[in-house]
Amino acid sequence: MSRKNYNMHYLKIILVGIFIFPVLLGAQNLLMTGDGEANFDKLENWGKTSAQIAIDSSPYSGKSCFKMTSQWGSACGSEFIPVYPDKKYKISGWFKRSVDGGKMSLYLGLISFDLNKVLIASKYVNTVAASETELAVPCKAGDIVIQVKDASKWKIKTKYNFIAFATDNSGTYRDLPNSNITPVISAEKQDNSWKITLSEPCGKAYPENTPVRLHHDGSNYTMSAVAPSFTAYDWEKYSTEINAIAKSGTPGNQFCPGTKYVKVAILATGRGITYFDNFSFEEVK
């Protein structure tokens, strides 16, 4: 081979590497427990779940796959996976369902955790629009009745609403996730303020004019409906992408505020049995 041809051949190898290597990196599965084959003896990795997980011998590939043996349940991995909200990620896997059981739906998603691997509960980030106001008078740590300036937009649903203290009411929600919350029982209009009754002491002392808002509880899962009508009786691949960070709440295609780690999750609704294999969580380059 002449030196010129050798150099051209070498250049082609370099160019192929430039284009192929990032693709290979982008395909790296950040989830270590998504394959039934590799985790035959590690079912505890899917143990913290409302759905019982078993190994089944009818996989998409290899000799085994996972099976959610209980109906209408969720499966959550035990791995803490570090994420960077300015990057894009893809959740995917191969799924099928039992023939019996009627209508089913399939969801893929995450559970979010902060820098200390503490769960970011939905009530810490689920804000109620136009509920921002301030304390009308100071409150003490033991108070179960407090006064706010305006709760006219507060619609209280027992056990599901919370007052959040020391909030950022500028619209940028820089206080989220906000764990300074207390359950609210009722909001009652008085002469120059609103009487807010709590189900337990507010826990801290706050001065007059402290900004507050109403929050609501919900699912701690960030989920996308990848198959609202799940009819895959043979193996089919489903996926969803998550990128950026939400200002508030737990939207299905964004990280909730404060997310530093995640655990992957699967939710199947209906009365059939769900099988999954080659489940992955990847950074999209």
Backbone bond lengths (Angstrom), bond angles and torsions (degrees), N, CA, C in turn:
res aa  C-N    CA-C-N  psi(-1)  N-CA   C-N-CA  omega(-1)  CA-C   N-CA-C  phi
1 M - - - 1.463 - - 1.533 108.81 -
2 S 1.342 116.54 129.19 1.457 119.78 179.81 1.512 109.95 -68.34
3 R 1.333 115.41 162.21 1.465 119.16 -178.91 1.528 110.61 -62.86
4 K 1.360 116.04 -36.12 1.462 119.84 -179.90 1.524 110.79 -64.98
5 N 1.346 115.93 -46.51 1.467 119.55 178.57 1.515 111.40 -65.04
6 Y 1.331 116.87 -37.34 1.466 121.14 178.56 1.523 110.68 -61.66
7 N 1.347 115.48 -43.45 1.456 119.81 179.67 1.530 111.52 -64.68
8 M 1.336 116.75 -39.64 1.463 120.32 178.22 1.532 110.93 -65.36
9 H 1.324 115.22 -40.97 1.464 119.92 178.51 1.530 110.72 -63.40
10 Y 1.311 116.44 -42.32 1.454 121.99 179.21 1.531 110.78 -64.68
11 L 1.353 116.33 -39.00 1.452 121.48 179.37 1.528 110.66 -64.00
12 K 1.340 116.63 -40.32 1.464 120.56 179.19 1.527 111.06 -62.19
13 I 1.343 115.61 -40.04 1.467 119.58 179.22 1.522 110.27 -62.63
14 I 1.341 116.51 -42.07 1.464 121.25 179.78 1.527 110.54 -63.00
15 L 1.346 116.61 -44.55 1.454 120.80 -178.64 1.519 111.82 -65.08
16 V 1.311 116.32 -40.37 1.458 120.19 176.67 1.522 110.32 -61.44
17 G 1.339 116.03 -42.69 1.455 120.38 178.78 1.507 112.35 -62.76
18 I 1.337 116.89 -37.85 1.458 121.21 -178.91 1.523 110.82 -62.91
19 F 1.326 116.05 -39.83 1.461 119.46 -176.57 1.523 113.34 -88.16
20 I 1.312 117.81 -31.85 1.455 120.43 -175.80 1.516 112.22 -84.44
21 F 1.344 117.88 -39.75 1.466 120.96 -174.22 1.527 113.03 -59.29
22 P 1.380 119.20 -44.60 1.463 117.89 177.85 1.519 112.59 -62.39
23 V 1.334 117.09 -33.70 1.460 119.87 178.89 1.515 110.41 -63.47
24 L 1.351 114.86 -42.09 1.460 119.24 178.92 1.513 110.99 -64.04
25 L 1.337 115.71 -40.14 1.460 119.14 178.00 1.518 110.77 -63.92
26 G 1.349 116.03 -40.37 1.448 120.45 -179.40 1.510 112.95 -64.20
27 A 1.327 117.10 -21.46 1.456 121.27 -177.93 1.524 112.28 -91.06
28 Q 1.322 118.04 4.92 1.457 120.53 -178.30 1.526 110.26 -68.34
29 N 1.318 116.05 125.12 1.456 121.45 179.35 1.522 109.11 -81.27
30 L 1.339 117.12 117.77 1.459 121.98 179.32 1.518 111.82 -80.42
31 L 1.318 116.92 -8.73 1.457 122.57 179.17 1.522 109.54 -98.27
32 M 1.327 116.43 122.36 1.459 120.79 -176.15 1.522 112.76 -90.81
33 T 1.311 118.09 -9.85 1.469 120.16 -173.68 1.519 112.22 -119.98
34 G 1.315 117.82 29.67 1.461 120.21 -175.65 1.504 115.07 -94.54
35 D 1.326 117.35 0.10 1.451 120.61 -175.68 1.526 110.33 -118.69
36 G 1.310 116.94 122.15 1.458 121.14 -178.66 1.506 112.72 -60.70
37 E 1.323 115.62 -29.22 1.459 120.65 -179.08 1.524 111.13 -66.69
38 A 1.340 115.37 -45.37 1.466 120.58 -174.81 1.520 112.51 -78.82
39 N 1.318 117.47 -13.05 1.460 119.82 -172.06 1.520 112.47 -126.25
40 F 1.311 115.68 36.11 1.463 120.40 -177.83 1.515 111.81 -56.53
41 D 1.337 116.93 -36.30 1.464 120.93 -177.99 1.524 112.16 -105.24
42 K 1.334 117.80 18.46 1.457 120.54 -175.60 1.521 111.59 -127.40
43 L 1.315 116.63 44.45 1.456 119.08 -179.49 1.521 112.48 -67.39
44 E 1.354 116.61 -15.99 1.465 118.25 176.72 1.524 110.96 -64.10
45 N 1.329 117.52 -18.92 1.458 120.90 177.07 1.526 112.06 -67.20
46 W 1.320 116.79 -15.67 1.460 121.28 175.27 1.520 109.18 -121.96
47 G 1.335 116.79 28.53 1.453 120.10 -172.86 1.514 114.99 -83.01
48 K 1.338 118.07 -29.84 1.460 120.78 -177.03 1.521 109.03 -85.50
49 T 1.305 115.54 81.27 1.443 121.16 -169.36 1.517 109.55 -156.16
50 S 1.321 116.55 159.11 1.458 119.96 175.07 1.517 111.15 -88.23
51 A 1.324 116.85 -9.18 1.461 121.51 177.96 1.523 109.64 -108.35
52 Q 1.298 117.43 133.29 1.454 120.55 176.61 1.531 109.16 -72.68
53 I 1.333 115.72 136.01 1.458 121.20 -177.87 1.521 109.03 -109.68
54 A 1.316 115.52 135.22 1.464 120.82 178.31 1.520 108.65 -136.48
55 I 1.328 115.35 166.88 1.455 121.49 174.58 1.524 108.26 -95.40
56 D 1.324 115.91 134.34 1.454 121.23 -179.54 1.524 109.84 -122.21
57 S 1.315 116.64 152.57 1.472 121.63 -175.32 1.521 112.89 -99.99
58 S 1.343 117.91 26.33 1.472 120.63 175.81 1.526 109.69 -125.40
59 P 1.356 117.12 63.01 1.467 121.13 -170.87 1.526 114.05 -79.15
60 Y 1.326 113.36 169.12 1.472 118.68 169.93 1.519 109.36 -71.06
61 S 1.336 116.35 -40.39 1.461 121.10 176.96 1.522 108.68 -146.21
62 G 1.312 116.93 158.58 1.458 120.77 -179.58 1.512 111.89 76.82
63 K 1.335 115.93 -147.09 1.464 120.78 -175.15 1.525 113.72 -113.12
64 S 1.347 117.68 -10.25 1.457 118.40 -176.76 1.516 111.55 -152.73
65 C 1.331 115.56 160.43 1.460 122.65 177.27 1.523 107.91 -144.44
66 F 1.321 116.53 178.96 1.454 121.45 176.29 1.525 110.27 -94.57
67 K 1.314 115.33 150.44 1.461 121.24 177.08 1.524 108.66 -136.65
68 M 1.339 116.40 129.15 1.456 121.71 174.41 1.522 106.95 -88.29
69 T 1.323 115.99 102.40 1.460 120.03 -169.32 1.524 113.41 -80.42
70 S 1.329 117.14 -19.46 1.459 118.77 176.20 1.515 109.54 -93.73
71 Q 1.307 116.57 149.72 1.450 121.22 -177.77 1.522 110.29 -87.67
72 W 1.334 114.86 148.73 1.464 122.01 177.11 1.528 109.90 55.11
73 G 1.330 116.66 67.87 1.454 119.25 -176.56 1.512 112.86 -144.83
74 S 1.328 114.83 174.26 1.454 122.18 178.89 1.519 109.42 -121.84
75 A 1.311 115.58 150.98 1.458 122.04 176.12 1.518 108.11 -125.41
76 C 1.320 116.68 127.51 1.460 121.65 -177.91 1.520 109.99 -123.25
77 G 1.312 117.48 127.91 1.454 121.28 176.27 1.517 111.17 -68.39
78 S 1.331 116.97 159.85 1.461 120.76 -178.98 1.525 112.76 -98.67
79 E 1.322 117.68 -6.67 1.470 120.89 -176.82 1.524 111.62 -77.73
80 F 1.332 116.55 133.54 1.456 122.00 169.14 1.535 107.17 -86.57
81 I 1.320 116.78 114.97 1.460 121.43 -178.38 1.527 108.49 -107.93
82 P 1.345 118.65 119.39 1.467 119.53 178.38 1.525 110.97 -69.91
83 V 1.320 116.53 138.29 1.458 121.51 179.43 1.520 109.97 -132.23
84 Y 1.315 114.48 160.57 1.461 122.53 179.19 1.522 107.50 -125.16
85 P 1.334 117.45 110.26 1.464 121.00 -170.91 1.533 115.14 -60.20
86 D 1.335 118.58 -14.98 1.456 119.63 177.26 1.526 111.65 -85.04
87 K 1.334 117.06 0.42 1.458 121.15 178.32 1.523 110.08 -109.58
88 K 1.323 115.09 164.16 1.462 121.61 -178.94 1.526 109.22 -105.88
89 Y 1.336 115.83 140.62 1.459 121.58 -178.71 1.529 110.34 -129.50
90 K 1.305 114.05 155.26 1.466 120.49 -179.85 1.520 109.75 -127.44
91 I 1.327 116.05 129.85 1.458 122.81 173.10 1.524 107.32 -105.15
92 S 1.316 117.26 129.32 1.461 119.13 -178.74 1.519 110.58 -151.35
93 G 1.299 115.39 163.35 1.453 120.89 177.29 1.510 110.59 -178.92
94 W 1.318 115.04 169.35 1.462 121.87 177.41 1.522 108.40 -100.98
95 F 1.325 115.88 132.57 1.455 121.69 -174.02 1.522 111.00 -135.70
96 K 1.323 114.00 153.32 1.457 121.25 166.88 1.517 107.76 -152.69
97 R 1.311 116.66 168.09 1.454 121.63 -177.92 1.523 110.17 -131.55
98 S 1.329 114.24 164.16 1.455 119.20 176.60 1.525 109.75 -72.49
99 V 1.320 115.94 155.28 1.460 120.78 -178.96 1.524 110.41 -69.26
100 D 1.325 116.68 -36.26 1.457 119.68 -179.88 1.523 110.56 -84.58
101 G 1.318 116.78 168.02 1.460 119.81 173.09 1.506 115.39 113.88
102 G 1.322 118.83 -10.87 1.458 119.78 178.15 1.517 113.73 76.25
103 K 1.326 116.15 -158.12 1.465 121.99 -175.09 1.527 111.37 -66.13
104 M 1.337 115.56 137.32 1.458 121.78 177.21 1.526 110.20 -134.99
105 S 1.332 115.72 159.17 1.468 122.37 172.32 1.523 108.52 -132.19
106 L 1.335 115.80 149.13 1.464 121.29 -177.73 1.528 110.17 -124.16
107 Y 1.331 115.95 132.00 1.459 122.53 179.94 1.529 109.39 -126.53
108 L 1.323 116.63 142.61 1.460 122.59 172.82 1.512 108.94 -121.85
109 G 1.328 116.99 144.24 1.451 117.87 179.90 1.511 114.09 -177.98
110 L 1.338 115.04 -153.96 1.457 122.31 -171.04 1.518 111.18 -139.32
111 I 1.326 115.08 161.20 1.457 122.83 162.81 1.525 105.99 -117.19
112 S 1.324 117.62 133.18 1.464 122.22 -170.75 1.530 111.94 -101.82
113 F 1.343 114.41 146.67 1.468 121.85 179.76 1.524 108.99 -136.55
114 D 1.338 115.96 153.85 1.460 120.04 -179.22 1.531 110.74 -86.90
115 L 1.330 116.32 -169.79 1.458 121.95 -176.55 1.524 112.21 -60.39
116 N 1.328 117.48 -28.89 1.465 122.07 179.72 1.529 112.51 -93.67
117 K 1.321 116.32 11.89 1.470 123.50 -179.79 1.524 111.75 62.51
118 V 1.330 115.04 33.29 1.465 121.79 174.20 1.529 108.05 -96.26
119 L 1.325 115.69 135.54 1.453 120.73 -179.02 1.522 111.59 -56.34
120 I 1.334 116.41 133.20 1.462 121.54 171.86 1.524 106.70 -91.44
121 A 1.320 116.10 93.79 1.461 120.67 -178.32 1.525 109.81 -66.36
122 S 1.311 116.22 148.27 1.464 120.19 -177.28 1.530 111.87 -60.43
123 K 1.325 116.86 -31.75 1.468 119.60 -179.74 1.524 112.70 -67.77
124 Y 1.325 116.88 -15.17 1.466 120.46 176.50 1.535 112.05 -80.40
125 V 1.321 117.50 -17.49 1.470 120.68 -173.56 1.525 113.99 -128.17
126 N 1.332 117.70 -12.03 1.472 120.67 -178.40 1.521 110.00 -84.15
127 T 1.308 116.93 97.93 1.460 122.18 -177.96 1.531 110.61 -90.79
128 V 1.310 116.47 152.37 1.463 122.34 175.53 1.523 107.90 -100.69
129 A 1.318 116.33 123.90 1.468 121.84 -175.83 1.525 111.42 -59.15
130 A 1.320 115.70 140.17 1.467 124.12 174.70 1.523 113.31 62.35
131 S 1.326 117.19 23.20 1.474 120.26 -180.00 1.526 112.58 -99.02
132 E 1.320 118.27 3.53 1.456 121.63 -176.16 1.534 110.85 -67.80
133 T 1.317 115.37 135.27 1.460 121.56 176.98 1.528 108.40 -158.95
134 E 1.331 118.00 -164.21 1.459 122.32 -179.05 1.517 109.60 -138.34
135 L 1.334 115.43 159.30 1.459 119.72 173.34 1.531 109.47 -66.97
136 A 1.321 115.19 132.83 1.466 119.49 178.92 1.526 111.40 -80.00
137 V 1.338 115.88 -29.18 1.463 122.07 177.44 1.524 107.19 -140.71
138 P 1.336 118.11 160.55 1.470 119.53 177.80 1.534 110.70 -62.00
139 C 1.327 116.34 157.39 1.465 119.80 173.62 1.520 109.08 -128.53
140 K 1.326 115.27 153.37 1.460 121.40 178.40 1.517 109.87 -103.74
141 A 1.326 116.72 163.66 1.459 121.58 -175.53 1.523 112.67 -59.38
142 G 1.333 117.47 -30.89 1.456 120.48 -176.82 1.511 115.05 -91.64
143 D 1.328 118.17 1.80 1.470 121.15 -176.61 1.527 112.31 -70.18
144 I 1.325 114.94 137.88 1.467 119.80 171.41 1.530 110.34 -114.68
145 V 1.318 117.26 -3.49 1.461 123.01 172.13 1.519 107.43 -127.09
146 I 1.331 116.00 124.57 1.456 121.32 -179.67 1.521 109.35 -130.65
147 Q 1.340 116.82 168.34 1.457 121.79 -178.98 1.530 109.81 -120.07
148 V 1.339 116.01 131.23 1.463 120.78 173.62 1.525 108.59 -121.07
149 K 1.324 115.70 162.92 1.462 119.93 -174.24 1.524 112.98 -75.45
150 D 1.336 117.27 -38.90 1.473 119.15 -176.32 1.529 109.92 -151.65
151 A 1.323 116.09 112.90 1.472 121.04 175.86 1.525 110.27 -120.35
152 S 1.322 115.96 28.97 1.469 120.32 -176.49 1.521 112.69 -64.96
153 K 1.345 117.66 -22.82 1.469 120.95 179.75 1.536 112.08 -98.54
154 W 1.303 116.76 7.03 1.461 120.09 -178.26 1.535 110.00 -87.53
155 K 1.296 116.45 118.27 1.458 121.70 174.01 1.525 107.17 -110.74
156 I 1.305 116.02 106.23 1.460 121.37 -170.82 1.529 111.03 -87.98
157 K 1.322 115.17 126.25 1.459 122.18 171.27 1.525 107.06 -115.58
158 T 1.312 116.46 115.16 1.458 122.06 -174.01 1.526 111.69 -50.29
159 K 1.322 115.81 133.60 1.459 126.53 177.39 1.537 113.98 77.19
160 Y 1.334 117.08 -8.49 1.461 118.65 -175.95 1.521 113.39 -112.91
161 N 1.338 118.16 -10.54 1.460 120.68 -178.30 1.519 111.55 -113.57
162 F 1.329 114.22 148.06 1.460 122.04 -176.75 1.521 108.59 -139.20
163 I 1.332 115.86 147.20 1.452 119.95 169.96 1.523 107.70 -94.28
164 A 1.335 116.05 130.43 1.465 122.17 177.04 1.523 108.18 -103.66
165 F 1.328 115.86 133.97 1.462 121.84 -177.84 1.528 110.99 -104.21
166 A 1.347 115.09 158.46 1.473 121.79 178.29 1.522 110.76 54.35
167 T 1.308 115.86 51.40 1.466 122.24 -177.37 1.523 111.68 -88.99
168 D 1.308 114.75 163.90 1.462 121.38 172.21 1.526 106.67 -100.13
169 N 1.314 116.28 104.33 1.457 120.93 -175.31 1.516 113.41 -95.67
170 S 1.338 116.05 20.80 1.462 120.10 179.73 1.528 112.36 -82.14
171 G 1.338 116.65 -11.13 1.457 120.49 -176.98 1.510 113.93 101.19
172 T 1.342 116.87 -5.78 1.464 120.51 179.82 1.521 112.63 -97.86
173 Y 1.335 117.08 -11.88 1.471 122.80 174.58 1.532 112.94 56.47
174 R 1.311 116.67 43.41 1.465 119.91 -178.96 1.518 113.40 -70.26
175 D 1.321 117.51 -11.23 1.469 120.25 179.24 1.528 112.29 -83.00
176 L 1.314 118.12 -11.02 1.463 120.92 -175.58 1.522 112.07 -81.23
177 P 1.339 117.15 142.83 1.461 127.00 -3.74 1.527 111.88 -71.82
178 N 1.311 116.04 138.91 1.463 121.97 -176.60 1.527 108.86 -113.63
179 S 1.329 115.81 110.97 1.462 120.46 -178.98 1.528 112.26 -95.44
180 N 1.334 117.09 4.01 1.476 120.80 176.31 1.526 108.88 -82.96
181 I 1.311 116.04 68.58 1.456 120.85 -174.81 1.523 110.73 -126.36
182 T 1.334 115.39 154.34 1.459 122.57 177.80 1.525 108.44 -141.82
183 P 1.336 118.25 138.09 1.470 120.41 -179.79 1.530 112.26 -63.08
184 V 1.333 114.93 140.02 1.464 122.04 -179.30 1.522 109.80 -106.90
185 I 1.323 116.79 135.10 1.464 121.93 176.73 1.522 111.21 -95.50
186 S 1.349 116.71 -44.43 1.464 119.15 -175.86 1.518 111.15 -156.78
187 A 1.338 115.57 160.95 1.465 123.38 174.10 1.524 107.35 -131.66
188 E 1.342 116.85 123.06 1.464 121.75 -173.68 1.528 110.14 -128.08
189 K 1.328 116.17 127.43 1.465 121.24 -179.35 1.525 110.42 -71.68
190 Q 1.346 114.70 133.33 1.456 121.30 174.09 1.518 108.61 -120.93
191 D 1.323 118.42 -167.83 1.461 120.52 -174.10 1.525 112.73 -57.59
192 N 1.347 116.50 -60.50 1.463 119.69 -174.66 1.527 113.26 -120.03
193 S 1.309 115.71 11.06 1.460 119.33 -179.36 1.518 109.04 -158.68
194 W 1.347 115.20 -174.37 1.459 121.69 178.12 1.527 108.64 -121.75
195 K 1.338 114.90 132.53 1.455 121.80 177.61 1.534 108.76 -87.03
196 I 1.339 116.53 120.57 1.463 122.71 -179.82 1.524 108.08 -109.77
197 T 1.319 116.19 119.92 1.461 121.01 178.90 1.521 109.35 -100.82
198 L 1.335 115.47 128.46 1.454 121.95 -177.21 1.522 110.25 -103.61
199 S 1.315 117.15 157.19 1.466 120.21 178.75 1.523 112.10 -86.84
200 E 1.335 116.70 -7.81 1.459 121.96 177.82 1.523 108.05 -157.62
201 P 1.313 119.47 163.17 1.469 120.96 179.99 1.521 111.65 -57.13
202 C 1.318 116.09 146.98 1.469 120.17 -176.02 1.524 112.71 -68.77
203 G 1.339 118.02 -18.48 1.463 121.19 169.47 1.507 116.46 91.72
204 K 1.324 118.25 -22.11 1.459 121.97 179.65 1.516 109.38 -142.75
205 A 1.319 115.93 159.52 1.463 121.00 174.54 1.517 109.07 -91.86
206 Y 1.332 116.61 133.94 1.462 121.69 179.58 1.519 109.12 -130.26
207 P 1.329 117.34 141.79 1.467 119.90 -179.04 1.534 111.80 -79.61
208 E 1.301 115.46 166.17 1.460 121.77 173.04 1.534 109.24 -55.21
209 N 1.316 115.79 146.63 1.477 124.77 179.12 1.534 113.69 73.85
210 T 1.332 117.45 7.65 1.470 118.99 173.87 1.532 109.11 -61.45
211 P 1.323 118.77 127.44 1.472 119.91 179.04 1.520 111.44 -69.50
212 V 1.327 115.06 138.79 1.465 122.04 179.60 1.523 108.38 -138.64
213 R 1.323 115.83 164.56 1.471 121.16 172.63 1.520 108.96 -153.14
214 L 1.317 116.18 169.64 1.460 122.04 177.36 1.528 109.57 -94.76
215 H 1.330 116.28 134.93 1.458 122.91 173.79 1.530 108.80 -116.66
216 H 1.327 116.16 163.56 1.466 119.45 174.54 1.517 109.57 -133.56
217 D 1.314 115.05 151.99 1.455 121.58 179.88 1.527 110.06 -83.11
218 G 1.316 115.67 169.36 1.459 121.15 179.23 1.511 109.87 179.49
219 S 1.309 116.21 -165.04 1.461 120.81 179.05 1.517 110.48 -70.41
220 N 1.332 116.70 142.11 1.460 120.94 175.90 1.518 112.36 -84.91
221 Y 1.315 117.00 3.19 1.458 122.12 177.72 1.526 110.39 -91.91
222 T 1.329 116.33 141.07 1.462 122.33 167.87 1.516 105.78 -100.74
223 M 1.334 117.80 105.04 1.455 121.58 -168.04 1.528 112.60 -123.76
224 S 1.338 115.24 147.24 1.463 122.53 170.78 1.522 108.57 -121.03
225 A 1.330 116.18 136.26 1.466 120.53 178.35 1.531 108.49 -81.17
226 V 1.325 116.54 96.37 1.465 120.02 -178.63 1.519 111.49 -80.52
227 A 1.318 116.55 -19.71 1.475 120.92 177.68 1.522 108.65 -148.73
228 P 1.353 117.34 83.02 1.466 119.25 178.81 1.528 112.28 -56.58
229 S 1.333 114.99 -32.38 1.459 120.56 172.38 1.526 107.34 -118.88
230 F 1.317 115.72 96.59 1.468 122.46 -173.17 1.532 108.57 -86.79
231 T 1.336 115.85 101.65 1.468 121.41 -175.66 1.518 112.53 -123.64
232 A 1.337 117.25 21.90 1.468 120.76 -177.85 1.530 109.76 -81.01
233 Y 1.323 116.54 97.01 1.464 120.63 177.70 1.525 111.59 -84.82
234 D 1.329 115.81 -11.75 1.463 122.00 170.39 1.523 106.93 -121.60
235 W 1.326 117.61 165.76 1.460 121.71 -173.78 1.529 111.60 -59.02
236 E 1.322 115.46 132.23 1.460 122.20 177.59 1.527 108.71 -143.59
237 K 1.328 115.73 142.68 1.461 119.81 -178.24 1.521 110.63 -90.23
238 Y 1.341 115.59 133.81 1.461 122.04 176.94 1.525 108.36 -127.05
239 S 1.329 116.15 148.15 1.469 119.45 -178.52 1.522 110.64 -154.43
240 T 1.328 115.36 162.28 1.453 122.30 173.01 1.521 108.00 -150.93
241 E 1.325 117.29 154.31 1.465 121.98 -179.55 1.526 110.13 -114.34
242 I 1.328 114.74 146.65 1.463 121.86 178.30 1.518 108.29 -130.02
243 N 1.314 116.87 128.27 1.463 119.82 178.50 1.522 110.40 -150.28
244 A 1.299 115.01 156.92 1.468 123.63 -179.89 1.524 110.75 66.81
245 I 1.317 114.80 176.99 1.459 120.58 -178.94 1.516 108.86 -121.89
246 A 1.305 116.76 134.72 1.457 121.24 -178.30 1.530 110.48 -74.90
247 K 1.320 116.52 150.67 1.466 120.30 175.29 1.514 110.36 -66.83
248 S 1.336 115.66 -37.74 1.460 121.02 178.41 1.522 108.61 -157.87
249 G 1.320 115.92 165.56 1.452 120.44 176.07 1.515 113.97 79.32
250 T 1.355 114.75 -171.05 1.464 122.06 -178.63 1.527 109.97 -128.97
251 P 1.338 118.61 63.45 1.470 120.11 179.43 1.517 111.06 -65.15
252 G 1.324 116.25 151.95 1.449 120.63 -172.55 1.509 115.81 -67.73
253 N 1.340 117.92 -22.33 1.461 119.84 -175.57 1.524 113.31 -113.85
254 Q 1.337 117.96 16.38 1.460 121.92 178.64 1.532 109.85 -139.68
255 F 1.334 114.85 157.17 1.458 119.66 173.39 1.524 108.87 -76.02
256 C 1.320 116.53 143.59 1.459 118.24 175.93 1.529 108.71 -76.65
257 P 1.325 118.59 158.37 1.472 121.56 -176.34 1.526 112.37 -55.21
258 G 1.336 115.50 137.20 1.459 121.21 176.46 1.512 115.73 86.41
259 T 1.322 118.33 2.90 1.464 121.14 -175.90 1.523 111.86 -68.41
260 K 1.337 116.71 126.86 1.461 123.53 174.46 1.531 111.54 -123.34
261 Y 1.325 115.96 -28.79 1.465 121.88 176.95 1.522 108.92 -133.93
262 V 1.326 115.56 154.40 1.460 119.90 176.16 1.525 110.24 -137.03
263 K 1.311 115.08 159.36 1.457 123.07 165.40 1.522 107.10 -121.11
264 V 1.318 117.31 138.47 1.460 120.16 -179.04 1.523 109.74 -77.96
265 A 1.326 115.53 154.04 1.458 120.06 -177.08 1.521 110.86 -146.71
266 I 1.323 114.14 150.63 1.461 122.83 176.03 1.524 107.44 -127.69
267 L 1.324 116.30 135.62 1.457 120.53 175.92 1.522 108.67 -128.16
268 A 1.315 116.61 125.20 1.465 122.40 176.45 1.516 108.24 -120.86
269 T 1.330 116.64 122.29 1.459 120.97 178.55 1.519 109.17 -107.17
270 G 1.306 116.23 146.76 1.455 121.43 -176.38 1.517 109.64 120.27
271 R 1.308 116.45 -171.16 1.463 120.36 -173.47 1.526 113.33 -112.57
272 G 1.321 117.78 9.41 1.449 120.11 178.18 1.522 112.22 -90.33
273 I 1.319 116.14 177.25 1.463 123.08 177.97 1.520 108.40 -102.69
274 T 1.337 116.67 135.43 1.463 122.40 -177.99 1.523 110.59 -107.74
275 Y 1.334 116.35 134.08 1.460 123.56 175.83 1.526 107.93 -113.71
276 F 1.355 116.86 141.96 1.466 118.36 174.90 1.518 110.80 -144.90
277 D 1.333 114.11 152.42 1.465 121.31 -176.20 1.529 108.68 -152.25
278 N 1.333 115.52 156.78 1.478 121.91 177.57 1.526 111.18 49.57
279 F 1.328 115.83 47.67 1.464 121.88 179.12 1.524 108.75 -78.05
280 S 1.333 117.71 136.12 1.471 120.06 -174.55 1.521 112.07 -142.34
281 F 1.325 113.41 155.32 1.466 122.36 173.58 1.521 105.35 -133.52
282 E 1.334 116.85 114.46 1.459 122.09 -170.72 1.530 111.55 -128.73
283 E 1.302 115.50 148.84 1.462 120.00 169.49 1.522 108.74 -81.15
284 V 1.321 116.56 131.72 1.456 121.68 178.53 1.518 108.20 -90.62
285 K 1.322 115.72 116.01 1.470 119.92 -178.33 1.525 110.76 -79.98
